[in-house]
């Protein structure tokens, strides 16, 4: 574990020599590139929020489970293309990046991310096994099989609100439904 948060760093020069590093916390610095962490293949947690990253260069970090990139100047889908290579990724934070304000932000991230993703920003993701969900009393309480062949709906819920919103049917991301974990029966 290495913590170098809030040290006014612009680069992580020399970090590649820590080949067995499993956790790196380098948030609140001025880091502009992930190039120096590319060789840290045993890294499980990478915290680079509040830096100056414009592109997510992470395809070599195959052991990564948590990736914190919130509040960086990441502006579009092209900048996060490499997250699909992270086959163990469970958590990614991009909130506060300009891209997170895009109309289809969540759907795009879910389409690009591996199926192991279980948390996007502060929201939990749950695999939807059915296509018809009863949304009653402001919560996704039960899902029942539907006779239609329509793919499952993507359900979003803001933590603490308990109010799910049906967003879309039919795309690859719709195989996973999101809901606040506290709304589960």
ABEGO torsion letter per residue (X at the ends): XBBABGAGBABABGAAABAABABBBABGBABABAAAAAABAABABBBABGBABABBBAAABAABABBBABGBBBABAAAAAAAAABAABABBBABGBAAAABAAAAAAAAAABBAABABBEABBBBBBABABBBBBGGBBABBBBBABABBBBBBBBBBGAGBBBBABBGBAAAABBBBBAAABX
